[in-house]
Amino acid sequence: MTGQPTRPTSSAPNARPSFWRSLRVVGWGFLGVRKSSEYQRDLAQVNPFHVVVAGILGAVLLVLLLLGIVHWVLSGTAPAG
């Protein structure tokens, strides 16, 4: 024993951190639905920096989407008066 913690092995063929996996993790996080087993697997396979960047990107896209919807809804209304 070397005293270093061992990383859990995964059955996934690509166990190295990828930005796509981080985007998927953040997307499911925004929806709030995750299986416990997938959550544990993703914790071992994502880069924390990728998760932060994906989270900021997701938040910006969500805000832009909401602003676009509000602009679209309000552009169809007639001014009162």
C-alpha distance (Angstrom), angle and dihedral (degrees) to the residues before:
residue distance angle dihedral
M1 . . .
T2 3.75 . .
G3 3.78 95.5 .
Q4 3.80 92.9 -117.4
P5 3.78 118.6 124.1
T6 3.76 114.9 -109.0
R7 3.76 120.1 -126.7
P8 3.78 116.0 -124.9
T9 3.75 113.3 -105.8
S10 3.75 117.8 -122.1
S11 3.75 132.7 -151.3
A12 3.80 89.6 -142.3
P13 3.80 113.0 110.4
N14 3.81 92.9 -138.6
A15 3.79 106.7 48.5
R16 3.78 95.5 160.2
P17 3.82 117.6 104.2
S18 3.79 113.8 -94.0
F19 3.77 132.6 -177.9
W20 3.83 91.1 -128.6
R21 3.81 91.0 58.5
S22 3.80 89.4 49.1
L23 3.81 90.9 51.1
R24 3.78 89.8 51.0
V25 3.81 92.0 48.7
V26 3.80 91.7 50.2
G27 3.79 92.0 45.4
W28 3.79 92.0 53.8
G29 3.80 87.7 44.9
F30 3.80 90.8 56.6
L31 3.80 88.9 52.3
G32 3.79 91.7 45.0
V33 3.79 97.1 -134.4
R34 3.81 119.7 120.0
K35 3.76 135.0 144.1
S36 3.78 113.2 -125.9
S37 3.79 92.3 -126.7
E38 3.81 92.7 51.7
Y39 3.81 90.3 46.4
Q40 3.81 91.3 54.7
R41 3.81 91.8 46.5
D42 3.80 92.3 49.1
L43 3.79 92.1 49.8
A44 3.78 88.8 60.9
Q45 3.80 95.0 44.7
V46 3.81 107.6 42.6
N47 3.76 131.0 83.4
P48 3.85 111.1 -126.6
F49 3.81 91.0 -140.2
H50 3.81 90.2 55.4
V51 3.80 90.4 50.4
V52 3.82 92.0 52.2
V53 3.82 92.5 48.4
A54 3.81 91.9 45.3
G55 3.81 90.6 48.7
I56 3.80 92.8 51.8
L57 3.80 90.7 45.7
G58 3.81 91.0 48.7
A59 3.81 92.4 48.8
V60 3.81 92.0 49.8
L61 3.81 91.5 48.7
L62 3.81 91.0 48.4
V63 3.81 91.9 51.4
L64 3.82 91.6 47.1
L65 3.80 90.4 48.9
L66 3.81 91.8 50.9
L67 3.82 91.9 46.9
G68 3.80 89.8 50.2
I69 3.80 92.0 50.7
V70 3.81 92.0 48.5
H71 3.81 91.3 48.0
W72 3.81 90.7 48.5
V73 3.83 93.0 49.4
L74 3.80 94.5 45.6
S75 3.81 94.4 45.8
G76 3.80 90.2 64.4
T77 3.81 95.7 54.9
A78 3.79 122.9 94.6
P79 3.81 116.6 -125.9
A80 3.79 114.5 -105.4
G81 3.73 115.6 -114.9
